[in-house]
């Protein structure tokens, strides 16, 4: 578990960060997470990935305005770039990130 301050520092200090908000009781979260992590790790080499358990870290979820799970936040160069909640296509997420990510690392 990371504090809000630690997560903000990670976002500020890294070029690409993904926050994945879920809970132990969320079956969709558990099914989606390994596929999403695999897609991010195989397509983007310099991504920092952090998971947030909203059942324990309600303050963190509220800080990032996350009110549904699963929710994915992608930060590029310290700014929120993608926000997806509930139903999301992994291919769609990768496609949204790909071009700006490639511009940033070139």
N, C-alpha and C positions, 0 to 999 in steps of 0.2 A: 504494500500500500504506500502510495506516495501522497504527500500533502499537496494542497493547491499551489503553494509556493514552489515546491519541487517540480510539479508539472509545468508551471509557468516558466521556470528556469530552463527546463528541457526544451520547451517550445522556442524560447528565445535563443538558446545556444546551438540548436541543430537546424539544418537546412530543411529537412522534411520529417514531420512527426505525425503519427496517427494515434489518436486516442479511441479506444474501443470500449464503450459503456455497455455493460451487461449485468446479469444477476444469475445466481445459481438456479433459480426456479424457471429460467427462461430457456425453453427447449430450442427455440429458433436461434437464440444467441449461441448455444452450444453447437448447433449444426453449422452455422455460418462462420464462426470464428476460425476454425482450422483452414477452411477453403479461402477465406479472405487473407489470412496471414500468409498462406502459401503463395497466393497471387501477388501480394505486395512484395514479399521477399524475392520472388523469382523475376519480377519486372523492375523493381527499384532497389538498387543495392545500398543506397545511403538513407534508409528510412529507420527512424526510431519508433518502435511500437510499444505503447503502454496500454494496459487494460485497467479499467476502473469498475469495481463491483459496486453498483449503485445501492445494493442492500446494506452495505457497510458505509459507503462514502456518499451519503445523500448531499452533504454540503458541497462536495466536489461536483457532483452532477448539477446541482443548482447553480453553482458558479459558472459552469459552461452552458447553462440553459438547456440541459438535457432532461426531458420529461417523459421520454418513451425509450424502450429498449427493444432490440439492439439499436444503438446509435453509434455512428462512426464520424469522427471529426478528423479532417486532414488539414494540417498547417504546413504551408510552404513559406519559407523565409519569415517565420514568425507570425504570419497572418492566416486566419481561417480561410481555407480555400474550398473545401467540400464538407457538406453536412448531409448525412443520409440517416434516416430513421426507419425502423421496421422493415418494410419490404424494399430490398435493394438487389440489384444485379451486380455480381462481382465484376463481370466484364464492363459494365457501365462505369463502375467506380474506377477501374484501371484506365479506361479510356479518358475519363475526366482529368485524371492526374497526369497522364503520360506526356502530353505536349508541354505544359508549363514546367514539369519536372525536368524534361530533357533540355529545355531552354536554360533552366537554372544551373544545371551541371555542365553545360557546354562552355 
